[in-house]
Amino acid sequence: MYANFLRGDRPRYFQCNQAIHEALFSAAGNAALDAMARSLQMRLRRARYTASSDAQGERWREAMREHELILDALRRRDGAAIATVLFAHLRSTRDAILRQIPE
């Protein structure tokens, strides 16, 4: 994912990002959660992609930084940190999506 970010290859970055999300949901071992998450991901895919496509690319850079923090917390197996950075990431993504909606 990071290599795609560095190359500026947004479509491949996003494909990789989606695959990571799907793998995380599957890893939870909860079939109901996995099915619900996949359904929501399909519905939100366009909005999430659009949100990361701001003209200056700031949201994309911000999302990459958030992903690095998430990965670091996962590596450390720090559940509290994972929760904190995931919540911040979701909030930032939500805000970016809302900015894309015309008033």
N, CA, C and O atoms as a GROMACS GRO file, in nm:
protein
  412
    1MET      N    1   0.083  -0.118   0.000
    1MET     CA    2   0.000   0.000   0.000
    1MET      C    3   0.089   0.125   0.000
    1MET      O    4   0.065   0.220  -0.074
    2TYR      N    5   0.191   0.123   0.085
    2TYR     CA    6   0.279   0.239   0.096
    2TYR      C    7   0.352   0.266  -0.035
    2TYR      O    8   0.368   0.382  -0.075
    3ALA      N    9   0.396   0.160  -0.103
    3ALA     CA   10   0.464   0.177  -0.232
    3ALA      C   11   0.371   0.244  -0.332
    3ALA      O   12   0.415   0.329  -0.410
    4ASN      N   13   0.244   0.207  -0.331
    4ASN     CA   14   0.147   0.271  -0.420
    4ASN      C   15   0.128   0.418  -0.384
    4ASN      O   16   0.113   0.503  -0.472
    5PHE      N   17   0.128   0.447  -0.256
    5PHE     CA   18   0.118   0.585  -0.211
    5PHE      C   19   0.237   0.666  -0.262
    5PHE      O   20   0.220   0.776  -0.316
    6LEU      N   21   0.357   0.612  -0.246
    6LEU     CA   22   0.478   0.683  -0.289
    6LEU      C   23   0.479   0.706  -0.441
    6LEU      O   24   0.529   0.808  -0.488
    7ARG      N   25   0.424   0.612  -0.517
    7ARG     CA   26   0.417   0.627  -0.662
    7ARG      C   27   0.302   0.717  -0.706
    7ARG      O   28   0.294   0.756  -0.822
    8GLY      N   29   0.214   0.750  -0.613
    8GLY     CA   30   0.097   0.831  -0.648
    8GLY      C   31  -0.008   0.750  -0.724
    8GLY      O   32  -0.090   0.807  -0.796
    9ASP      N   33  -0.005   0.619  -0.708
    9ASP     CA   34  -0.098   0.530  -0.776
    9ASP      C   35  -0.221   0.508  -0.687
    9ASP      O   36  -0.233   0.408  -0.616
   10ARG      N   37  -0.312   0.605  -0.694
   10ARG     CA   38  -0.429   0.603  -0.607
   10ARG      C   39  -0.518   0.480  -0.629
   10ARG      O   40  -0.563   0.421  -0.531
   11PRO      N   41  -0.546   0.439  -0.754
   11PRO     CA   42  -0.633   0.321  -0.771
   11PRO      C   43  -0.574   0.194  -0.707
   11PRO      O   44  -0.646   0.119  -0.642
   12ARG      N   45  -0.444   0.171  -0.725
   12ARG     CA   46  -0.384   0.050  -0.664
   12ARG      C   47  -0.373   0.064  -0.513
   12ARG      O   48  -0.390  -0.033  -0.440
   13TYR      N   49  -0.344   0.184  -0.466
   13TYR     CA   50  -0.342   0.210  -0.322
   13TYR      C   51  -0.479   0.174  -0.263
   13TYR      O   52  -0.488   0.104  -0.162
   14PHE      N   53  -0.583   0.222  -0.329
   14PHE     CA   54  -0.718   0.200  -0.276
   14PHE      C   55  -0.754   0.052  -0.281
   14PHE      O   56  -0.818   0.001  -0.189
   15GLN      N   57  -0.715  -0.019  -0.387
   15GLN     CA   58  -0.741  -0.163  -0.395
   15GLN      C   59  -0.673  -0.237  -0.280
   15GLN      O   60  -0.733  -0.324  -0.216
   16CYS      N   61  -0.550  -0.201  -0.254
   16CYS     CA   62  -0.476  -0.263  -0.145
   16CYS      C   63  -0.540  -0.229  -0.011
   16CYS      O   64  -0.552  -0.316   0.076
   17ASN      N   65  -0.579  -0.106   0.005
   17ASN     CA   66  -0.645  -0.061   0.128
   17ASN      C   67  -0.773  -0.142   0.152
   17ASN      O   68  -0.799  -0.185   0.264
   18GLN      N   69  -0.851  -0.161   0.047
   18GLN     CA   70  -0.975  -0.239   0.059
   18GLN      C   71  -0.943  -0.382   0.099
   18GLN      O   72  -1.011  -0.440   0.184
   19ALA      N   73  -0.840  -0.441   0.039
   19ALA     CA   74  -0.802  -0.579   0.070
   19ALA      C   75  -0.760  -0.592   0.217
   19ALA      O   76  -0.790  -0.692   0.282
   20ILE      N   77  -0.690  -0.492   0.267
   20ILE     CA   78  -0.648  -0.493   0.407
   20ILE      C   79  -0.770  -0.487   0.498
   20ILE      O   80  -0.778  -0.562   0.595
   21HIS      N   81  -0.864  -0.398   0.468
   21HIS     CA   82  -0.986  -0.390   0.548
   21HIS      C   83  -1.057  -0.525   0.550
   21HIS      O   84  -1.099  -0.572   0.656
   22GLU      N   85  -1.071  -0.587   0.434
   22GLU     CA   86  -1.139  -0.715   0.426
   22GLU      C   87  -1.065  -0.823   0.506
   22GLU      O   88  -1.128  -0.905   0.572
   23ALA      N   89  -0.933  -0.823   0.500
   23ALA     CA   90  -0.854  -0.921   0.575
   23ALA      C   91  -0.870  -0.902   0.725
   23ALA      O   92  -0.878  -0.999   0.801
   24LEU      N   93  -0.875  -0.776   0.769
   24LEU     CA   94  -0.894  -0.749   0.912
   24LEU      C   95  -1.030  -0.797   0.960
   24LEU      O   96  -1.041  -0.855   1.068
   25PHE      N   97  -1.134  -0.774   0.881
   25PHE     CA   98  -1.266  -0.820   0.921
   25PHE      C   99  -1.270  -0.973   0.925
   25PHE      O  100  -1.329  -1.030   1.017
   26SER      N  101  -1.209  -1.038   0.828
   26SER     CA  102  -1.204  -1.184   0.826
   26SER      C  103  -1.126  -1.238   0.946
   26SER      O  104  -1.164  -1.339   1.005
   27ALA      N  105  -1.017  -1.171   0.981
   27ALA     CA  106  -0.932  -1.216   1.091
   27ALA      C  107  -1.004  -1.213   1.225
   27ALA      O  108  -0.965  -1.284   1.318
   28ALA      N  109  -1.108  -1.133   1.235
   28ALA     CA  110  -1.182  -1.125   1.361
   28ALA      C  111  -1.251  -1.257   1.393
   28ALA      O  112  -1.283  -1.284   1.509
   29GLY      N  113  -1.273  -1.340   1.291
   29GLY     CA  114  -1.334  -1.470   1.315
   29GLY      C  115  -1.482  -1.463   1.350
   29GLY      O  116  -1.537  -1.555   1.411
   30ASN      N  117  -1.546  -1.354   1.312
   30ASN     CA  118  -1.688  -1.334   1.343
   30ASN      C  119  -1.760  -1.320   1.209
   30ASN      O  120  -1.756  -1.215   1.146
   31ALA      N  121  -1.827  -1.427   1.167
   31ALA     CA  122  -1.890  -1.430   1.034
   31ALA      C  123  -1.995  -1.320   1.017
   31ALA      O  124  -2.005  -1.260   0.911
   32ALA      N  125  -2.072  -1.294   1.121
   32ALA     CA  126  -2.176  -1.191   1.112
   32ALA      C  127  -2.112  -1.053   1.095
   32ALA      O  128  -2.157  -0.973   1.012
   33LEU      N  129  -2.009  -1.024   1.173
   33LEU     CA  130  -1.938  -0.898   1.162
   33LEU      C  131  -1.875  -0.885   1.023
   33LEU      O  132  -1.882  -0.778   0.961
   34ASP      N  133  -1.814  -0.992   0.976
   34ASP     CA  134  -1.749  -0.991   0.845
   34ASP      C  135  -1.851  -0.960   0.735
   34ASP      O  136  -1.825  -0.877   0.648
   35ALA      N  137  -1.966  -1.026   0.738
   35ALA     CA  138  -2.069  -1.003   0.636
   35ALA      C  139  -2.122  -0.860   0.641
   35ALA      O  140  -2.139  -0.796   0.537
   36MET      N  141  -2.147  -0.810   0.761
   36MET     CA  142  -2.197  -0.673   0.776
   36MET      C  143  -2.093  -0.572   0.729
   36MET      O  144  -2.125  -0.477   0.658
   37ALA      N  145  -1.969  -0.593   0.767
   37ALA     CA  146  -1.862  -0.500   0.729
   37ALA      C  147  -1.843  -0.498   0.578
   37ALA      O  148  -1.827  -0.391   0.519
   38ARG      N  149  -1.846  -0.614   0.515
   38ARG     CA  150  -1.831  -0.620   0.369
   38ARG      C  151  -1.946  -0.547   0.299
   38ARG      O  152  -1.924  -0.479   0.199
   39SER      N  153  -2.066  -0.563   0.351
   39SER     CA  154  -2.181  -0.494   0.293
   39SER      C  155  -2.165  -0.342   0.304
   39SER      O  156  -2.190  -0.269   0.209
   40LEU      N  157  -2.123  -0.297   0.420
   40LEU     CA  158  -2.102  -0.153   0.440
   40LEU      C  159  -1.987  -0.102   0.354
   40LEU      O  160  -1.995   0.007   0.298
   41GLN      N  161  -1.880  -0.180   0.344
   41GLN     CA  162  -1.765  -0.140   0.263
   41GLN      C  163  -1.807  -0.118   0.118
   41GLN      O  164  -1.763  -0.022   0.054
   42MET      N  165  -1.890  -0.206   0.067
   42MET     CA  166  -1.935  -0.192  -0.072
   42MET      C  167  -2.014  -0.062  -0.089
   42MET      O  168  -1.999   0.007  -0.190
   43ARG      N  169  -2.096  -0.030   0.007
   43ARG     CA  170  -2.177   0.092   0.000
   43ARG      C  171  -2.094   0.219   0.014
   43ARG      O  172  -2.126   0.322  -0.044
   44LEU      N  173  -1.987   0.211   0.090
   44LEU     CA  174  -1.906   0.329   0.119
   44LEU      C  175  -1.786   0.345   0.027
   44LEU      O  176  -1.718   0.448   0.032
   45ARG      N  177  -1.760   0.247  -0.057
   45ARG     CA  178  -1.638   0.247  -0.140
   45ARG      C  179  -1.619   0.377  -0.218
   45ARG      O  180  -1.512   0.437  -0.212
   46ARG      N  181  -1.720   0.420  -0.291
   46ARG     CA  182  -1.706   0.540  -0.373
   46ARG      C  183  -1.684   0.664  -0.286
   46ARG      O  184  -1.599   0.748  -0.318
   47ALA      N  185  -1.759   0.675  -0.177
   47ALA     CA  186  -1.743   0.792  -0.089
   47ALA      C  187  -1.603   0.796  -0.029
   47ALA      O  188  -1.543   0.903  -0.021
   48ARG      N  189  -1.551   0.681   0.013
   48ARG     CA  190  -1.417   0.677   0.072
   48ARG      C  191  -1.312   0.712  -0.031
   48ARG      O  192  -1.216   0.784  -0.001
   49TYR      N  193  -1.328   0.662  -0.153
   49TYR     CA  194  -1.231   0.693  -0.258
   49TYR      C  195  -1.234   0.842  -0.290
   49TYR      O  196  -1.129   0.906  -0.303
   50THR      N  197  -1.354   0.896  -0.303
   50THR     CA  198  -1.369   1.038  -0.334
   50THR      C  199  -1.310   1.125  -0.223
   50THR      O  200  -1.246   1.227  -0.250
   51ALA      N  201  -1.331   1.084  -0.098
   51ALA     CA  202  -1.280   1.161   0.015
   51ALA      C  203  -1.128   1.170   0.013
   51ALA      O  204  -1.071   1.270   0.057
   52SER      N  205  -1.062   1.066  -0.038
   52SER     CA  206  -0.915   1.069  -0.041
   52SER      C  207  -0.862   1.138  -0.166
   52SER      O  208  -0.741   1.141  -0.189
   53SER      N  209  -0.952   1.193  -0.246
   53SER     CA  210  -0.912   1.252  -0.375
   53SER      C  211  -0.916   1.404  -0.373
   53SER      O  212  -0.938   1.467  -0.477
   54ASP      N  213  -0.895   1.465  -0.257
   54ASP     CA  214  -0.896   1.610  -0.252
   54ASP      C  215  -0.784   1.666  -0.340
   54ASP      O  216  -0.683   1.600  -0.362
   55ALA      N  217  -0.804   1.785  -0.388
   55ALA     CA  218  -0.713   1.845  -0.488
   55ALA      C  219  -0.568   1.849  -0.441
   55ALA      O  220  -0.477   1.827  -0.521
   56GLN      N  221  -0.545   1.877  -0.314
   56GLN     CA  222  -0.408   1.890  -0.265
   56GLN      C  223  -0.351   1.756  -0.218
   56GLN      O  224  -0.231   1.747  -0.189
   57GLY      N  225  -0.433   1.654  -0.210
   57GLY     CA  226  -0.387   1.523  -0.164
   57GLY      C  227  -0.362   1.517  -0.016
   57GLY      O  228  -0.302   1.421   0.033
   58GLU      N  229  -0.407   1.618   0.058
   58GLU     CA  230  -0.382   1.621   0.202
   58GLU      C  231  -0.450   1.506   0.275
   58GLU      O  232  -0.390   1.444   0.363
   59ARG      N  233  -0.574   1.475   0.240
   59ARG     CA  234  -0.643   1.366   0.308
   59ARG      C  235  -0.573   1.234   0.282
   59ARG      O  236  -0.564   1.149   0.371
   60TRP      N  237  -0.522   1.216   0.161
   60TRP     CA  238  -0.452   1.092   0.130
   60TRP      C  239  -0.327   1.080   0.217
   60TRP      O  240  -0.300   0.973   0.272
   61ARG      N  241  -0.251   1.188   0.230
   61ARG     CA  242  -0.131   1.186   0.316
   61ARG      C  243  -0.171   1.161   0.462
   61ARG      O  244  -0.106   1.085   0.533
   62GLU      N  245  -0.277   1.226   0.505
   62GLU     CA  246  -0.325   1.209   0.642
   62GLU      C  247  -0.367   1.063   0.665
   62GLU      O  248  -0.335   1.006   0.769
   63ALA      N  249  -0.439   1.005   0.570
   63ALA     CA  250  -0.482   0.866   0.583
   63ALA      C  251  -0.362   0.772   0.590
   63ALA      O  252  -0.362   0.676   0.666
   64MET      N  253  -0.260   0.800   0.510
   64MET     CA  254  -0.140   0.716   0.513
   64MET      C  255  -0.074   0.724   0.650
   64MET      O  256  -0.032   0.621   0.704
   65ARG      N  257  -0.066   0.844   0.708
   65ARG     CA  258  -0.010   0.858   0.843
   65ARG      C  259  -0.094   0.780   0.944
   65ARG      O  260  -0.040   0.714   1.033
   66GLU      N  261  -0.226   0.788   0.930
   66GLU     CA  262  -0.315   0.714   1.021
   66GLU      C  263  -0.294   0.563   1.005
   66GLU      O  264  -0.293   0.490   1.105
   67HIS      N  265  -0.278   0.517   0.882
   67HIS     CA  266  -0.254   0.374   0.860
   67HIS      C  267  -0.124   0.330   0.924
   67HIS      O  268  -0.116   0.219   0.979
   68GLU      N  269  -0.021   0.414   0.919
   68GLU     CA  270   0.105   0.380   0.984
   68GLU      C  271   0.087   0.368   1.135
   68GLU      O  272   0.145   0.279   1.198
   69LEU      N  273   0.008   0.458   1.195
   69LEU     CA  274  -0.018   0.451   1.338
   69LEU      C  275  -0.097   0.325   1.374
   69LEU      O  276  -0.072   0.262   1.477
   70ILE      N  277  -0.192   0.289   1.288
   70ILE     CA  278  -0.271   0.168   1.311
   70ILE      C  279  -0.179   0.045   1.306
   70ILE      O  280  -0.185  -0.041   1.394
   71LEU      N  281  -0.095   0.039   1.205
   71LEU     CA  282  -0.003  -0.074   1.191
   71LEU      C  283   0.091  -0.082   1.311
   71LEU      O  284   0.117  -0.191   1.363
   72ASP      N  285   0.141   0.031   1.356
   72ASP     CA  286   0.230   0.033   1.472
   72ASP      C  287   0.158  -0.022   1.595
   72ASP      O  288   0.214  -0.103   1.669
   73ALA      N  289   0.035   0.022   1.618
   73ALA     CA  290  -0.041  -0.025   1.734
   73ALA      C  291  -0.070  -0.175   1.722
   73ALA      O  292  -0.066  -0.248   1.822
   74LEU      N  293  -0.100  -0.222   1.600
   74LEU     CA  294  -0.122  -0.366   1.580
   74LEU      C  295   0.004  -0.446   1.609
   74LEU      O  296  -0.002  -0.550   1.674
   75ARG      N  297   0.117  -0.396   1.562
   75ARG     CA  298   0.244  -0.466   1.587
   75ARG      C  299   0.274  -0.476   1.736
   75ARG      O  300   0.327  -0.577   1.783
   76ARG      N  301   0.241  -0.371   1.809
   76ARG     CA  302   0.265  -0.368   1.953
   76ARG      C  303   0.158  -0.442   2.031
   76ARG      O  304   0.170  -0.463   2.152
   77ARG      N  305   0.051  -0.483   1.960
   77ARG     CA  306  -0.064  -0.551   2.023
   77ARG      C  307  -0.122  -0.466   2.136
   77ARG      O  308  -0.158  -0.516   2.242
   78ASP      N  309  -0.129  -0.336   2.109
   78ASP     CA  310  -0.179  -0.239   2.207
   78ASP      C  311  -0.325  -0.207   2.174
   78ASP      O  312  -0.354  -0.118   2.094
   79GLY      N  313  -0.414  -0.281   2.237
   79GLY     CA  314  -0.557  -0.267   2.209
   79GLY      C  315  -0.610  -0.126   2.231
   79GLY      O  316  -0.691  -0.078   2.152
   80ALA      N  317  -0.566  -0.061   2.337
   80ALA     CA  318  -0.614   0.075   2.364
   80ALA      C  319  -0.568   0.172   2.255
   80ALA      O  320  -0.645   0.256   2.210
   81ALA      N  321  -0.443   0.159   2.213
   81ALA     CA  322  -0.392   0.246   2.107
   81ALA      C  323  -0.463   0.217   1.975
   81ALA      O  324  -0.495   0.310   1.900
   82ILE      N  325  -0.487   0.089   1.946
   82ILE     CA  326  -0.559   0.054   1.824
   82ILE      C  327  -0.696   0.121   1.823
   82ILE      O  328  -0.735   0.182   1.724
   83ALA      N  329  -0.767   0.110   1.934
   83ALA     CA  330  -0.901   0.171   1.943
   83ALA      C  331  -0.893   0.322   1.921
   83ALA      O  332  -0.975   0.380   1.850
   84THR      N  333  -0.795   0.386   1.982
   84THR     CA  334  -0.781   0.531   1.971
   84THR      C  335  -0.752   0.574   1.828
   84THR      O  336  -0.815   0.666   1.776
   85VAL      N  337  -0.654   0.508   1.765
   85VAL     CA  338  -0.617   0.551   1.630
   85VAL      C  339  -0.724   0.512   1.528
   85VAL      O  340  -0.746   0.585   1.431
   86LEU      N  341  -0.792   0.398   1.547
   86LEU     CA  342  -0.900   0.362   1.456
   86LEU      C  343  -1.015   0.462   1.465
   86LEU      O  344  -1.071   0.502   1.363
   87PHE      N  345  -1.050   0.501   1.587
   87PHE     CA  346  -1.158   0.597   1.604
   87PHE      C  347  -1.121   0.730   1.537
   87PHE      O  348  -1.205   0.791   1.470
   88ALA      N  349  -0.998   0.775   1.556
   88ALA     CA  350  -0.953   0.900   1.493
   88ALA      C  351  -0.955   0.887   1.341
   88ALA      O  352  -0.993   0.981   1.271
   89HIS      N  353  -0.914   0.771   1.289
   89HIS     CA  354  -0.913   0.747   1.145
   89HIS      C  355  -1.056   0.750   1.089
   89HIS      O  356  -1.082   0.811   0.985
   90LEU      N  357  -1.147   0.685   1.158
   90LEU     CA  358  -1.286   0.685   1.113
   90LEU      C  359  -1.345   0.826   1.116
   90LEU      O  360  -1.418   0.865   1.025
   91ARG      N  361  -1.314   0.901   1.220
   91ARG     CA  362  -1.363   1.038   1.232
   91ARG      C  363  -1.307   1.125   1.119
   91ARG      O  364  -1.380   1.205   1.060
   92SER      N  365  -1.178   1.111   1.090
   92SER     CA  366  -1.116   1.189   0.982
   92SER      C  367  -1.176   1.152   0.846
   92SER      O  368  -1.201   1.239   0.762
   93THR      N  369  -1.200   1.023   0.826
   93THR     CA  370  -1.260   0.978   0.700
   93THR      C  371  -1.401   1.032   0.687
   93THR      O  372  -1.440   1.079   0.581
   94ARG      N  373  -1.477   1.024   0.795
   94ARG     CA  374  -1.614   1.079   0.794
   94ARG      C  375  -1.612   1.228   0.759
   94ARG      O  376  -1.690   1.273   0.676
   95ASP      N  377  -1.524   1.302   0.822
   95ASP     CA  378  -1.517   1.446   0.797
   95ASP      C  379  -1.480   1.475   0.652
   95ASP      O  380  -1.533   1.567   0.590
   96ALA      N  381  -1.387   1.396   0.597
   96ALA     CA  382  -1.347   1.415   0.457
   96ALA      C  383  -1.463   1.384   0.363
   96ALA      O  384  -1.482   1.454   0.263
   97ILE      N  385  -1.539   1.280   0.392
   97ILE     CA  386  -1.655   1.246   0.311
   97ILE      C  387  -1.757   1.359   0.315
   97ILE      O  388  -1.811   1.399   0.212
   98LEU      N  389  -1.783   1.409   0.434
   98LEU     CA  390  -1.882   1.517   0.448
   98LEU      C  391  -1.839   1.644   0.374
   98LEU      O  392  -1.924   1.717   0.322
   99ARG      N  393  -1.708   1.670   0.370
   99ARG     CA  394  -1.660   1.788   0.296
   99ARG      C  395  -1.684   1.775   0.146
   99ARG      O  396  -1.692   1.876   0.076
  100GLN      N  397  -1.696   1.653   0.096
  100GLN     CA  398  -1.718   1.629  -0.047
  100GLN      C  399  -1.865   1.646  -0.088
  100GLN      O  400  -1.896   1.653  -0.206
  101ILE      N  401  -1.954   1.651   0.009
  101ILE     CA  402  -2.096   1.662  -0.020
  101ILE      C  403  -2.132   1.810  -0.035
  101ILE      O  404  -2.109   1.889   0.057
  102PRO      N  405  -2.187   1.849  -0.149
  102PRO     CA  406  -2.225   1.991  -0.167
  102PRO      C  407  -2.332   2.031  -0.063
  102PRO      O  408  -2.419   1.952  -0.026
  103GLU      N  409  -2.322   2.154  -0.019
  103GLU     CA  410  -2.419   2.203   0.081
  103GLU      C  411  -2.554   2.226   0.020
  103GLU      O  412  -2.648   2.266   0.089
   0.00000   0.00000   0.00000
